[in-house]
Amino acid sequence: MAVSPGAAVAQTDEPLDVVRLQLKWRHQFQFAGYYAAVAKGYYRDAGMDVQLLEAVPGKNPVEAVFAGEAEFGVGNSDLLLSRAEGKPAVVLAAIFQHSPLALVARAVPGITAMPDLHNRPMMMVESEKAELLAYFKHEGVNLAGLRIQPHTQRIEDFIDGKVDAMSAYVTDQPFMLKQAGVSYLTFVARTGGIDFYGDNLFTTESQVREYPERVRAFRAASLRGWDYALAHPEEIVDLILSKYTTRHSREHLLFEAAKTAELMHPGIIEVGHNNPGRWRHIAQTYAEFGLMPADFDLTGFLYHENQQRDLTWVYWSLGALGLIAVGSIGWLLPLIGLNRRLKTARNTAESANTAKSRYLAFISHEIRTPLNGIMGVVQLLRDEGLTKTQLELVSLIEQCAESLLKLINGLLDQAQIESGRLKIEILPLPTRVFVAEICELFSAPARVKGLKLEYAVDADVPAEILTDGLRLRQILSNLLSNAVKFTEAGGVTVQVSVQGDCVRLRVSDTGIGVSEEQRRHLFTPYAQADESISRRFGGTGLGLAISRDLARLLGGDITAEAREGGGAVFVVEIHAPAASAGGVV
C-alpha cells in the first residue's frame, strides 16, 4: 500500500517520504530544531526521511527552493519581497520572533551612527540586505551613496579593514570578534522600530496544494524539534559537534544557543507563531521604503491548515446582498449628501491625527540616531577594563539611554492607539502558563528587593482563553513592574478569576499605595501620582494610560483601589471566553 506524503508511519517497512530542507547557511545552532527533529525521530514518526542541505556560497538558498531543489527552506522576511515579485513563497512558521540580522561596523574615528557609514565600503549578503537597506533609509541615509559589495563570508576582511561594516547575525559574528579582541559597533534595525521576523520556515504554493499532509506533518515535526532543542541546548550542541561538520567551537555554539533563545522568547511566545498583523506591518515598512507595492495582498503567503474551503455560501450571500442593494438605491440616495459632509469632517480630523503621528515618528528618528551612538560607545567602554567607579558611570549612561528608548516606545504606542492603527489579534492563550511565565519574568527583581511574588489562578478559570496574548502581556508587565518598583517590603500577588466570559486579573502589593485624589489621575497620559514619586522612581506617566487603552481594546477595563499607605490594587477585566468547550482543568 502506497504511503501519502507526510503520513504517519504505521509499518516500519513502509517507504519514507524523502524530503529536503534547504538551510540558509552552514551547520550551526541556528538550525537546532531541525537537527533535534531528525535525531529524536520526529520526522520519521511523521513518515519522512528529511535531508538537511547546507547553503552553497554564492547561491541564493531561497531561490533553490523555488527551483525545486528542496521542498522546504529557511528564509528571512525578504520572503515577502519574493512573494511580491511573483514567487510562490508560503511561510509556514516564524522561528525567530526578532530578526538576528544586524550591521556590524568597525569602531574607528568618524563612525558612531548609521549615517556615518555613508560612502564607506561594506559587505552584505544579497538575500538579506533589504532589511538593512530599510533601516538605512529610516535613518535618513541616501541609499544611492552606499558602497555595498557581496559578502565574502571572511570575517578577516572586516578585521583587516578591507570593509568598514558588514551584515552579521547577533547570534554569530559578535562571538568571533570578541574572541579576536576586535572592537566594533552593532546596529540592529529593531532599535529603529523595524522589527522583522527571522529564519522563517517556508515552502511553495505547489507543495501546499499538492501535498497538504506532508506540509502539515513537516511543520508540526519541525516545531516539535525546536521545542526540544530550546529545552536541551547543551545536548543539541553535542549533537552538532558529533554529527555535523561545523566551523564553531562548543563555546561558540553555546553562545549562539543563548542568543537564539533571546530572539525566540521560548515559553513566552509559542515557537513558530505567525502574526498576520505583524506581517502586514513588515509589508507596509517595505512599501514605505519603495521595496514593494503598497497595500500588497498577503492572501496565500501565510500558511493555514485546511486552506481549501467551500466558498459557495459566500457567493450566494453576495448575490442576495446585491439584489437587496439594487432595491434600496432609491432609499439610499438622500443619504449621499450627508455622507459627503461627514467624510469631509472625518478627513479633516484624520489629517490632524496623521500630522501628529508623523511628528512623533520624526522625533523618534531624531532621538534614536544619537541614541545608537550612545549605546555603541557604552558597549566599547565596558570592554576597556574600567575601574569600579567608571563602570558605575557607564551603567548610569546605559540606564539613561534605556529610559529614553522606553519613553520613545511609549510615545509611539500612545500615538498608534489614538490613531486607531493598533490592531488586536484574538488567539487561544494558555492561561496558567501565561501567568506563571510573566510572573517568572519579575521574580528576579522581586528577589533582589526581598519581596515575595506569588500568583494564584482559580480552579474554574479556563485552561485556554481567547484574547490577544501580546497586549495582555503588555498590560500585566506594566502593572507588575510598577508593583515591584513601588514596594519596599512585603510582596506582590496576582490573582486570576473568571465570571462568565470575563477574566479578572487582580494585582495587589504592599507598597506605598495611592490616595483617592491620586487615583483620579492615574490613567491620565503623562500624569504622575505626585512629583516626589516622579523624582524617586522615574517614569513617564504613559504606562497606565496605555494599559487602560489596551484593556478597553480587549473588551474590558482597568480599575484601581485607593489604599493610601496600605499598598495598591489594580484590577484588569477583559472579555476572554474559553477557547474550547470544557476547557477548565
MARSEKOL-908392 format. One record per residue (C-alpha): residue in three letters; x, z, y. Coordinates in nm, 3 decimals. Layout:
<vozas>
VOZA   resn         x         z         y
VOZA    ALA         X         Z         Y
...
</vozas>
This chain:
<vozas>
VOZA   resn         x         z         y
VOZA    MET     0.000     0.000     0.000
VOZA    ALA     0.142    -0.102     0.337
VOZA    VAL     0.205     0.162     0.599
VOZA    SER     0.080     0.105     0.951
VOZA    PRO     0.350     0.154     1.216
VOZA    GLY     0.383     0.518     1.312
VOZA    ALA     0.152     0.654     1.041
VOZA    ALA     0.236     0.985     0.876
VOZA    VAL     0.432     0.959     0.551
VOZA    ALA     0.214     1.053     0.258
VOZA    GLN     0.463     0.947    -0.017
VOZA    THR     0.841     0.982     0.004
VOZA    ASP     0.887     0.635    -0.147
VOZA    GLU     0.680     0.459     0.117
VOZA    PRO     0.885     0.245     0.357
VOZA    LEU     0.955     0.390     0.701
VOZA    ASP     0.876     0.205     1.019
VOZA    VAL     1.215     0.116     1.174
VOZA    VAL     1.203     0.191     1.545
VOZA    ARG     1.477     0.158     1.809
VOZA    LEU     1.514     0.380     2.116
VOZA    GLN     1.737     0.240     2.391
VOZA    LEU     1.920     0.520     2.571
VOZA    LYS     2.026     0.472     2.932
VOZA    TRP     2.382     0.595     2.876
VOZA    ARG     2.624     0.724     2.614
VOZA    HIS     2.554     1.013     2.380
VOZA    GLN     2.531     1.347     2.562
VOZA    PHE     2.284     1.635     2.610
VOZA    GLN     2.080     1.415     2.843
VOZA    PHE     1.911     1.280     2.527
VOZA    ALA     1.899     1.608     2.335
VOZA    GLY     1.529     1.588     2.249
VOZA    TYR     1.573     1.264     2.058
VOZA    TYR     1.869     1.399     1.860
VOZA    ALA     1.659     1.702     1.768
VOZA    ALA     1.365     1.483     1.661
VOZA    VAL     1.596     1.290     1.430
VOZA    ALA     1.779     1.595     1.291
VOZA    LYS     1.466     1.803     1.235
VOZA    GLY     1.280     1.517     1.069
VOZA    TYR     1.006     1.492     1.331
VOZA    TYR     1.033     1.113     1.342
VOZA    ARG     1.048     1.088     0.963
VOZA    ASP     0.739     1.310     0.934
VOZA    ALA     0.567     1.057     1.159
VOZA    GLY     0.666     0.771     0.928
VOZA    MET     0.954     0.635     1.137
VOZA    ASP     1.324     0.570     1.094
VOZA    VAL     1.445     0.592     1.455
VOZA    GLN     1.773     0.435     1.563
VOZA    LEU     1.924     0.563     1.889
VOZA    LEU     2.104     0.287     2.079
VOZA    GLU     2.370     0.372     2.336
VOZA    ALA     2.375     0.175     2.661
VOZA    VAL     2.629    -0.104     2.686
VOZA    PRO     2.838    -0.103     3.008
VOZA    GLY     2.733    -0.387     3.236
VOZA    LYS     2.398    -0.435     3.062
VOZA    ASN     2.068    -0.304     3.200
VOZA    PRO     1.916    -0.083     2.927
VOZA    VAL     1.564    -0.119     3.071
VOZA    GLU     1.582    -0.497     3.051
VOZA    ALA     1.694    -0.465     2.688
VOZA    VAL     1.357    -0.310     2.604
VOZA    PHE     1.170    -0.584     2.789
VOZA    ALA     1.374    -0.839     2.594
VOZA    GLY     1.257    -0.692     2.264
VOZA    GLU     1.592    -0.542     2.164
VOZA    ALA     1.427    -0.199     2.133
VOZA    GLU     1.070    -0.074     2.106
VOZA    PHE     1.122     0.225     2.335
VOZA    GLY     1.362     0.319     2.613
VOZA    VAL     1.468     0.579     2.866
VOZA    GLY     1.450     0.484     3.234
VOZA    ASN     1.415     0.640     3.577
VOZA    SER     1.145     0.596     3.841
VOZA    ASP     1.270     0.242     3.905
VOZA    LEU     1.039     0.151     3.615
VOZA    LEU     0.772     0.140     3.884
VOZA    LEU     0.964    -0.135     4.063
VOZA    SER     0.992    -0.325     3.735
VOZA    ARG     0.617    -0.297     3.696
VOZA    ALA     0.566    -0.430     4.049
VOZA    GLU     0.786    -0.727     3.954
VOZA    GLY     0.551    -0.811     3.668
VOZA    LYS     0.747    -0.642     3.388
VOZA    PRO     0.529    -0.480     3.116
VOZA    ALA     0.660    -0.123     3.162
VOZA    VAL     0.441     0.165     3.039
VOZA    VAL     0.561     0.522     3.099
VOZA    LEU     0.484     0.749     2.803
VOZA    ALA     0.628     1.077     2.935
VOZA    ALA     0.825     1.209     3.232
VOZA    ILE     1.104     1.407     3.067
VOZA    PHE     1.286     1.527     3.382
VOZA    GLN     1.039     1.665     3.636
VOZA    HIS     1.306     1.610     3.902
VOZA    SER     1.548     1.319     3.910
VOZA    PRO     1.907     1.414     3.815
VOZA    LEU     2.036     1.132     4.033
VOZA    ALA     2.250     1.227     4.333
VOZA    LEU     2.508     1.076     4.564
VOZA    VAL     2.846     1.247     4.545
VOZA    ALA     3.077     1.199     4.846
VOZA    ARG     3.441     1.286     4.899
VOZA    ALA     3.498     1.596     5.111
VOZA    VAL     3.707     1.429     5.377
VOZA    PRO     3.703     1.448     5.759
VOZA    GLY     3.416     1.246     5.901
VOZA    ILE     3.175     1.291     5.608
VOZA    THR     2.924     1.573     5.641
VOZA    ALA     2.588     1.392     5.611
VOZA    MET     2.433     1.073     5.472
VOZA    PRO     2.467     0.868     5.795
VOZA    ASP     2.845     0.926     5.782
VOZA    LEU     2.861     0.704     5.472
VOZA    HIS     2.760     0.401     5.676
VOZA    ASN     3.016     0.122     5.621
VOZA    ARG     3.214     0.328     5.367
VOZA    PRO     3.276     0.197     5.013
VOZA    MET     3.055     0.348     4.745
VOZA    MET     2.963     0.258     4.390
VOZA    MET     2.618     0.276     4.230
VOZA    VAL     2.452     0.181     3.903
VOZA    GLU     2.236    -0.122     3.978
VOZA    SER     1.935     0.001     3.777
VOZA    GLU     1.932     0.337     3.960
VOZA    LYS     2.014     0.263     4.321
VOZA    ALA     1.658     0.217     4.456
VOZA    GLU     1.604     0.594     4.476
VOZA    LEU     1.929     0.640     4.671
VOZA    LEU     1.851     0.348     4.900
VOZA    ALA     1.515     0.508     4.980
VOZA    TYR     1.700     0.828     5.066
VOZA    PHE     1.941     0.641     5.294
VOZA    LYS     1.652     0.475     5.473
VOZA    HIS     1.475     0.811     5.506
VOZA    GLU     1.788     0.946     5.677
VOZA    GLY     1.781     0.659     5.928
VOZA    VAL     2.072     0.462     5.781
VOZA    ASN     2.066     0.083     5.813
VOZA    LEU     2.081    -0.046     5.456
VOZA    ALA     2.245    -0.368     5.570
VOZA    GLY     2.553    -0.170     5.671
VOZA    LEU     2.606    -0.006     5.331
VOZA    ARG     2.909    -0.118     5.130
VOZA    ILE     2.779    -0.084     4.776
VOZA    GLN     2.967    -0.211     4.474
VOZA    PRO     2.893    -0.193     4.100
VOZA    HIS     2.968     0.143     3.941
VOZA    THR     3.288     0.127     3.733
VOZA    GLN     3.194     0.449     3.548
VOZA    ARG     3.550     0.564     3.616
VOZA    ILE     3.547     0.896     3.795
VOZA    GLU     3.916     0.836     3.869
VOZA    ASP     3.816     0.568     4.120
VOZA    PHE     3.634     0.837     4.317
VOZA    ILE     3.912     1.095     4.281
VOZA    ASP     4.179     0.845     4.387
VOZA    GLY     3.983     0.745     4.697
VOZA    LYS     3.902     0.388     4.596
VOZA    VAL     3.544     0.470     4.699
VOZA    ASP     3.413     0.740     4.929
VOZA    ALA     3.091     0.800     4.736
VOZA    MET     2.929     0.727     4.403
VOZA    SER     2.596     0.771     4.231
VOZA    ALA     2.610     1.058     3.985
VOZA    TYR     2.397     1.291     3.778
VOZA    VAL     2.388     1.658     3.879
VOZA    THR     2.400     1.731     3.505
VOZA    ASP     2.728     1.548     3.451
VOZA    GLN     2.990     1.442     3.706
VOZA    PRO     2.999     1.772     3.904
VOZA    PHE     3.142     1.942     3.595
VOZA    MET     3.423     1.686     3.573
VOZA    LEU     3.501     1.708     3.943
VOZA    LYS     3.523     2.087     3.930
VOZA    GLN     3.746     2.065     3.623
VOZA    ALA     3.973     1.827     3.815
VOZA    GLY     3.978     2.060     4.116
VOZA    VAL     3.826     1.795     4.345
VOZA    SER     3.618     1.897     4.647
VOZA    TYR     3.301     1.698     4.703
VOZA    LEU     2.963     1.692     4.876
VOZA    THR     2.635     1.635     4.692
VOZA    PHE     2.336     1.463     4.849
VOZA    VAL     2.013     1.494     4.649
VOZA    ALA     1.709     1.292     4.756
VOZA    ARG     1.480     1.588     4.685
VOZA    THR     1.616     1.769     4.992
VOZA    GLY     1.479     1.480     5.196
VOZA    GLY     1.133     1.506     5.041
VOZA    ILE     1.194     1.219     4.794
VOZA    ASP     1.116     1.390     4.464
VOZA    PHE     1.114     1.135     4.182
VOZA    TYR     1.082     1.175     3.806
VOZA    GLY     1.389     1.116     3.590
VOZA    ASP     1.466     0.992     3.237
VOZA    ASN     1.114     0.870     3.162
VOZA    LEU     1.031     0.772     2.806
VOZA    PHE     0.875     0.425     2.821
VOZA    THR     0.767     0.126     2.618
VOZA    THR     0.596    -0.209     2.677
VOZA    GLU     0.235    -0.317     2.704
VOZA    SER     0.262    -0.514     2.381
VOZA    GLN     0.372    -0.202     2.189
VOZA    VAL     0.076    -0.004     2.324
VOZA    ARG    -0.164    -0.287     2.248
VOZA    GLU    -0.035    -0.393     1.903
VOZA    TYR     0.098    -0.063     1.763
VOZA    PRO    -0.106     0.216     1.924
VOZA    GLU    -0.048     0.462     1.635
VOZA    ARG     0.328     0.403     1.643
VOZA    VAL     0.337     0.471     2.017
VOZA    ARG     0.126     0.785     1.985
VOZA    ALA     0.334     0.922     1.696
VOZA    PHE     0.669     0.838     1.856
VOZA    ARG     0.573     1.009     2.182
VOZA    ALA     0.449     1.321     2.003
VOZA    ALA     0.760     1.348     1.783
VOZA    SER     0.991     1.295     2.082
VOZA    LEU     0.827     1.568     2.288
VOZA    ARG     0.838     1.798     1.986
VOZA    GLY     1.211     1.727     1.967
VOZA    TRP     1.256     1.813     2.334
VOZA    ASP     1.074     2.144     2.288
VOZA    TYR     1.314     2.232     2.007
VOZA    ALA     1.626     2.117     2.195
VOZA    LEU     1.544     2.325     2.503
VOZA    ALA     1.481     2.631     2.287
VOZA    HIS     1.808     2.583     2.088
VOZA    PRO     2.064     2.429     2.328
VOZA    GLU     2.376     2.556     2.152
VOZA    GLU     2.256     2.423     1.816
VOZA    ILE     2.194     2.080     1.967
VOZA    VAL     2.535     2.085     2.139
VOZA    ASP     2.695     2.145     1.797
VOZA    LEU     2.483     1.862     1.656
VOZA    ILE     2.603     1.620     1.924
VOZA    LEU     2.966     1.714     1.866
VOZA    SER     2.936     1.671     1.489
VOZA    LYS     2.704     1.370     1.455
VOZA    TYR     2.755     1.159     1.766
VOZA    THR     3.057     1.017     1.944
VOZA    THR     3.065     1.182     2.285
VOZA    ARG     3.320     1.197     2.565
VOZA    HIS     3.213     1.552     2.655
VOZA    SER     3.358     1.886     2.553
VOZA    ARG     3.144     2.173     2.429
VOZA    GLU     3.170     2.342     2.771
VOZA    HIS     3.063     2.020     2.941
VOZA    LEU     2.761     1.980     2.711
VOZA    LEU     2.655     2.341     2.769
VOZA    PHE     2.681     2.284     3.145
VOZA    GLU     2.465     1.974     3.102
VOZA    ALA     2.214     2.169     2.892
VOZA    ALA     2.173     2.435     3.163
VOZA    LYS     2.129     2.176     3.438
VOZA    THR     1.884     1.978     3.224
VOZA    ALA     1.664     2.285     3.180
VOZA    GLU     1.662     2.335     3.557
VOZA    LEU     1.531     1.981     3.606
VOZA    MET     1.268     2.008     3.331
VOZA    HIS     1.127     2.358     3.403
VOZA    PRO     1.051     2.431     3.035
VOZA    GLY     0.785     2.697     2.991
VOZA    ILE     0.652     2.632     3.340
VOZA    ILE     0.568     2.263     3.317
VOZA    GLU     0.475     2.103     2.986
VOZA    VAL     0.752     1.874     2.862
VOZA    GLY     0.661     1.513     2.933
VOZA    HIS     0.392     1.593     3.190
VOZA    ASN     0.295     1.285     3.390
VOZA    ASN     0.114     1.347     3.717
VOZA    PRO    -0.068     1.029     3.833
VOZA    GLY    -0.083     1.163     4.188
VOZA    ARG     0.291     1.210     4.195
VOZA    TRP     0.347     0.857     4.066
VOZA    ARG     0.123     0.730     4.344
VOZA    HIS     0.339     0.923     4.591
VOZA    ILE     0.652     0.763     4.441
VOZA    ALA     0.491     0.420     4.475
VOZA    GLN     0.399     0.500     4.836
VOZA    THR     0.758     0.606     4.907
VOZA    TYR     0.894     0.281     4.764
VOZA    ALA     0.637     0.085     4.964
VOZA    GLU     0.723     0.263     5.289
VOZA    PHE     1.083     0.154     5.246
VOZA    GLY     0.986    -0.206     5.166
VOZA    LEU     1.086    -0.187     4.800
VOZA    MET     0.742    -0.275     4.657
VOZA    PRO     0.397    -0.380     4.780
VOZA    ALA     0.173    -0.123     4.946
VOZA    ASP    -0.132     0.003     4.754
VOZA    PHE     0.013    -0.117     4.424
VOZA    ASP    -0.232    -0.072     4.135
VOZA    LEU    -0.089     0.171     3.877
VOZA    THR    -0.352     0.082     3.616
VOZA    GLY    -0.181     0.045     3.278
VOZA    PHE     0.152     0.186     3.400
VOZA    LEU     0.088     0.540     3.276
VOZA    TYR     0.013     0.587     2.908
VOZA    HIS    -0.310     0.745     2.789
VOZA    GLU    -0.413     0.775     2.427
VOZA    ASN    -0.719     0.568     2.332
VOZA    GLN    -0.681     0.344     2.636
VOZA    GLN    -0.914     0.079     2.494
VOZA    ARG    -1.264     0.180     2.598
VOZA    ASP    -1.606     0.017     2.577
VOZA    LEU    -1.699    -0.055     2.937
VOZA    THR    -2.030    -0.229     2.865
VOZA    TRP    -2.228     0.060     3.015
VOZA    VAL    -2.023     0.026     3.334
VOZA    TYR    -2.115    -0.340     3.371
VOZA    TRP    -2.486    -0.269     3.308
VOZA    SER    -2.477     0.014     3.562
VOZA    LEU    -2.313    -0.206     3.823
VOZA    GLY    -2.573    -0.475     3.766
VOZA    ALA    -2.857    -0.226     3.813
VOZA    LEU    -2.697    -0.088     4.126
VOZA    GLY    -2.663    -0.441     4.260
VOZA    LEU    -3.038    -0.501     4.221
VOZA    ILE    -3.116    -0.175     4.394
VOZA    ALA    -2.878    -0.263     4.678
VOZA    VAL    -3.044    -0.603     4.735
VOZA    GLY    -3.385    -0.437     4.757
VOZA    SER    -3.255    -0.180     5.004
VOZA    ILE    -3.089    -0.411     5.259
VOZA    GLY    -3.384    -0.401     5.495
VOZA    TRP    -3.383    -0.022     5.494
VOZA    LEU    -3.006    -0.004     5.549
VOZA    LEU    -2.981    -0.238     5.848
VOZA    PRO    -3.086     0.025     6.108
VOZA    LEU    -2.803     0.247     5.989
VOZA    ILE    -2.529    -0.008     6.057
VOZA    GLY    -2.511     0.068     6.430
VOZA    LEU    -2.490     0.442     6.369
VOZA    ASN    -2.224     0.390     6.107
VOZA    ARG    -2.016     0.184     6.351
VOZA    ARG    -2.027     0.461     6.612
VOZA    LEU    -1.937     0.727     6.354
VOZA    LYS    -1.648     0.514     6.231
VOZA    THR    -1.509     0.485     6.585
VOZA    ALA    -1.520     0.863     6.630
VOZA    ARG    -1.359     0.917     6.290
VOZA    ASN    -1.080     0.670     6.361
VOZA    THR    -1.003     0.850     6.686
VOZA    ALA    -0.972     1.182     6.504
VOZA    GLU    -0.764     1.028     6.223
VOZA    SER    -0.528     0.871     6.476
VOZA    ALA    -0.459     1.210     6.632
VOZA    ASN    -0.405     1.365     6.289
VOZA    THR    -0.172     1.081     6.186
VOZA    ALA     0.030     1.125     6.505
VOZA    LYS     0.076     1.493     6.425
VOZA    SER     0.183     1.416     6.068
VOZA    ARG     0.435     1.159     6.189
VOZA    TYR     0.571     1.408     6.440
VOZA    LEU     0.619     1.670     6.166
VOZA    ALA     0.787     1.411     5.942
VOZA    PHE     1.021     1.316     6.226
VOZA    ILE     1.110     1.678     6.298
VOZA    SER     1.172     1.749     5.929
VOZA    HIS     1.404     1.448     5.910
VOZA    GLU     1.599     1.557     6.217
VOZA    ILE     1.639     1.909     6.077
VOZA    ARG     1.721     1.805     5.720
VOZA    THR     2.010     1.581     5.825
VOZA    PRO     2.229     1.860     5.971
VOZA    LEU     2.095     2.094     5.702
VOZA    ASN     2.255     1.871     5.438
VOZA    GLY     2.585     1.909     5.618
VOZA    ILE     2.548     2.287     5.633
VOZA    MET     2.475     2.316     5.260
VOZA    GLY     2.768     2.088     5.182
VOZA    VAL     3.011     2.295     5.389
VOZA    VAL     2.883     2.615     5.226
VOZA    GLN     2.945     2.460     4.887
VOZA    LEU     3.303     2.381     4.984
VOZA    LEU     3.368     2.725     5.130
VOZA    ARG     3.262     2.902     4.810
VOZA    ASP     3.547     2.728     4.624
VOZA    GLU     3.814     2.833     4.874
VOZA    GLY     3.900     3.178     4.733
VOZA    LEU     3.738     3.368     5.019
VOZA    THR     3.758     3.739     5.082
VOZA    LYS     3.456     3.961     5.020
VOZA    THR     3.371     3.967     5.391
VOZA    GLN     3.400     3.590     5.417
VOZA    LEU     3.176     3.543     5.111
VOZA    GLU     2.914     3.765     5.273
VOZA    LEU     2.921     3.545     5.584
VOZA    VAL     2.892     3.230     5.372
VOZA    SER     2.596     3.386     5.187
VOZA    LEU     2.431     3.459     5.522
VOZA    ILE     2.470     3.095     5.626
VOZA    GLU     2.323     2.985     5.294
VOZA    GLN     2.026     3.219     5.331
VOZA    CYS     1.957     3.084     5.679
VOZA    ALA     1.970     2.726     5.552
VOZA    GLU     1.733     2.808     5.266
VOZA    SER     1.492     2.979     5.508
VOZA    LEU     1.497     2.672     5.729
VOZA    LEU     1.422     2.446     5.433
VOZA    LYS     1.134     2.676     5.331
VOZA    LEU     0.993     2.651     5.684
VOZA    ILE     1.010     2.271     5.676
VOZA    ASN     0.833     2.258     5.341
VOZA    GLY     0.563     2.494     5.470
VOZA    LEU     0.503     2.280     5.778
VOZA    LEU     0.466     1.967     5.568
VOZA    ASP     0.231     2.138     5.320
VOZA    GLN     0.013     2.253     5.610
VOZA    ALA     0.010     1.902     5.758
VOZA    GLN    -0.090     1.748     5.423
VOZA    ILE    -0.374     1.993     5.377
VOZA    GLU    -0.508     1.944     5.729
VOZA    SER    -0.492     1.566     5.699
VOZA    GLY    -0.672     1.571     5.363
VOZA    ARG    -0.382     1.395     5.188
VOZA    LEU    -0.317     1.675     4.940
VOZA    LYS    -0.456     1.574     4.601
VOZA    ILE    -0.579     1.810     4.329
VOZA    GLU    -0.530     1.725     3.961
VOZA    ILE    -0.750     1.917     3.717
VOZA    LEU    -0.592     1.959     3.373
VOZA    PRO    -0.603     2.217     3.090
VOZA    LEU    -0.384     2.520     3.166
VOZA    PRO    -0.287     2.784     2.903
VOZA    THR    -0.396     3.098     3.086
VOZA    ARG    -0.189     3.372     2.924
VOZA    VAL     0.126     3.163     2.900
VOZA    PHE     0.090     3.065     3.266
VOZA    VAL     0.052     3.425     3.386
VOZA    ALA     0.337     3.550     3.167
VOZA    GLU     0.577     3.281     3.282
VOZA    ILE     0.509     3.318     3.652
VOZA    CYS     0.545     3.698     3.631
VOZA    GLU     0.872     3.645     3.448
VOZA    LEU     0.999     3.445     3.746
VOZA    PHE     0.962     3.753     3.969
VOZA    SER     1.076     4.010     3.716
VOZA    ALA     1.443     3.986     3.823
VOZA    PRO     1.388     4.057     4.198
VOZA    ALA     1.146     4.334     4.100
VOZA    ARG     1.405     4.499     3.874
VOZA    VAL     1.665     4.479     4.149
VOZA    LYS     1.436     4.692     4.368
VOZA    GLY     1.349     4.925     4.080
VOZA    LEU     0.987     4.806     4.071
VOZA    LYS     0.762     4.774     3.768
VOZA    LEU     0.598     4.429     3.740
VOZA    GLU     0.305     4.423     3.497
VOZA    TYR     0.022     4.187     3.412
VOZA    ALA    -0.295     4.203     3.203
VOZA    VAL    -0.540     3.932     3.100
VOZA    ASP    -0.888     4.039     2.993
VOZA    ALA    -0.987     3.953     2.637
VOZA    ASP    -1.275     3.729     2.744
VOZA    VAL    -1.057     3.505     2.963
VOZA    PRO    -1.043     3.155     2.802
VOZA    ALA    -0.720     3.057     2.631
VOZA    GLU    -0.718     2.739     2.844
VOZA    ILE    -0.885     2.677     3.177
VOZA    LEU    -0.937     2.358     3.375
VOZA    THR    -0.757     2.370     3.709
VOZA    ASP    -0.455     2.236     3.896
VOZA    GLY    -0.173     2.446     3.749
VOZA    LEU     0.078     2.335     4.010
VOZA    ARG    -0.137     2.452     4.303
VOZA    LEU    -0.241     2.775     4.129
VOZA    ARG     0.127     2.846     4.061
VOZA    GLN     0.199     2.792     4.431
VOZA    ILE    -0.073     3.043     4.527
VOZA    LEU     0.030     3.311     4.278
VOZA    SER     0.400     3.266     4.357
VOZA    ASN     0.333     3.333     4.724
VOZA    LEU     0.130     3.646     4.651
VOZA    LEU     0.387     3.785     4.405
VOZA    SER     0.674     3.705     4.640
VOZA    ASN     0.501     3.897     4.919
VOZA    ALA     0.411     4.185     4.689
VOZA    VAL     0.771     4.232     4.573
VOZA    LYS     0.907     4.183     4.925
VOZA    PHE     0.677     4.441     5.088
VOZA    THR     0.706     4.704     4.812
VOZA    GLU     0.991     4.953     4.812
VOZA    ALA     0.876     5.185     4.531
VOZA    GLY     0.621     5.179     4.252
VOZA    GLY     0.520     4.840     4.126
VOZA    VAL     0.315     4.521     4.128
VOZA    THR     0.025     4.442     3.896
VOZA    VAL    -0.154     4.116     3.815
VOZA    GLN    -0.498     4.145     3.657
VOZA    VAL    -0.687     3.837     3.535
VOZA    SER    -1.061     3.846     3.462
VOZA    VAL    -1.345     3.596     3.430
VOZA    GLN    -1.710     3.572     3.526
VOZA    GLY    -1.879     3.254     3.414
VOZA    ASP    -1.667     2.962     3.534
VOZA    CYS    -1.493     3.177     3.795
VOZA    VAL    -1.146     3.307     3.714
VOZA    ARG    -1.024     3.602     3.923
VOZA    LEU    -0.657     3.693     3.968
VOZA    ARG    -0.604     4.030     4.133
VOZA    VAL    -0.253     4.101     4.270
VOZA    SER    -0.201     4.461     4.378
VOZA    ASP     0.107     4.651     4.489
VOZA    THR     0.214     4.995     4.611
VOZA    GLY     0.380     4.864     4.926
VOZA    ILE     0.320     4.911     5.298
VOZA    GLY    -0.041     4.791     5.286
VOZA    VAL    -0.241     4.628     5.564
VOZA    SER    -0.476     4.768     5.825
VOZA    GLU    -0.824     4.637     5.894
VOZA    GLU    -0.700     4.473     6.214
VOZA    GLN    -0.407     4.305     6.037
VOZA    ARG    -0.636     4.183     5.758
VOZA    ARG    -0.840     3.978     6.007
VOZA    HIS    -0.533     3.766     6.091
VOZA    LEU    -0.359     3.748     5.752
VOZA    PHE    -0.478     3.396     5.674
VOZA    THR    -0.425     3.252     6.023
VOZA    PRO    -0.139     2.996     6.023
VOZA    TYR     0.185     3.123     6.181
VOZA    ALA     0.041     3.474     6.225
VOZA    GLN     0.239     3.782     6.115
VOZA    ALA     0.090     4.122     6.041
VOZA    ASP     0.296     4.257     6.331
VOZA    GLU     0.630     4.188     6.498
VOZA    SER     0.812     4.469     6.319
VOZA    ILE     0.724     4.316     5.982
VOZA    SER     0.843     3.977     6.102
VOZA    ARG     1.178     4.120     6.210
VOZA    ARG     1.227     4.327     5.895
VOZA    PHE     1.106     4.094     5.624
VOZA    GLY     1.114     3.749     5.779
VOZA    GLY     0.863     3.475     5.701
VOZA    THR     0.676     3.208     5.894
VOZA    GLY     0.315     3.321     5.854
VOZA    LEU     0.231     2.997     5.672
VOZA    GLY     0.232     3.118     5.311
VOZA    LEU    -0.103     3.296     5.302
VOZA    ALA    -0.273     3.030     5.514
VOZA    ILE    -0.158     2.756     5.278
VOZA    SER    -0.253     2.967     4.974
VOZA    ARG    -0.609     3.018     5.104
VOZA    ASP    -0.645     2.645     5.172
VOZA    LEU    -0.523     2.567     4.821
VOZA    ALA    -0.761     2.821     4.669
VOZA    ARG    -1.050     2.658     4.852
VOZA    LEU    -0.942     2.317     4.724
VOZA    LEU    -0.963     2.471     4.377
VOZA    GLY    -1.322     2.572     4.442
VOZA    GLY    -1.258     2.933     4.537
VOZA    ASP    -1.102     3.157     4.799
VOZA    ILE    -0.861     3.447     4.861
VOZA    THR    -0.963     3.784     4.998
VOZA    ALA    -0.758     4.089     5.093
VOZA    GLU    -0.848     4.457     5.090
VOZA    ALA    -0.742     4.677     5.380
VOZA    ARG    -0.544     4.972     5.237
VOZA    GLU    -0.303     5.078     5.509
VOZA    GLY    -0.012     5.279     5.367
VOZA    GLY    -0.155     5.259     5.016
VOZA    GLY    -0.049     4.917     4.903
VOZA    ALA    -0.215     4.579     4.928
VOZA    VAL    -0.466     4.399     4.707
VOZA    PHE    -0.521     4.024     4.715
VOZA    VAL    -0.790     3.863     4.501
VOZA    VAL    -0.782     3.492     4.416
VOZA    GLU    -1.101     3.340     4.283
VOZA    ILE    -1.108     2.979     4.163
VOZA    HIS    -1.356     2.758     3.980
VOZA    ALA    -1.189     2.713     3.641
VOZA    PRO    -1.417     2.657     3.341
VOZA    ALA    -1.286     2.689     2.987
VOZA    ALA    -1.100     2.377     2.874
VOZA    SER    -1.295     2.373     2.546
VOZA    ALA    -1.582     2.550     2.382
VOZA    GLY    -1.480     2.864     2.202
VOZA    GLY    -1.156     2.884     2.399
VOZA    VAL    -1.128     3.263     2.405
VOZA    VAL    -0.859     3.410     2.180
</vozas>
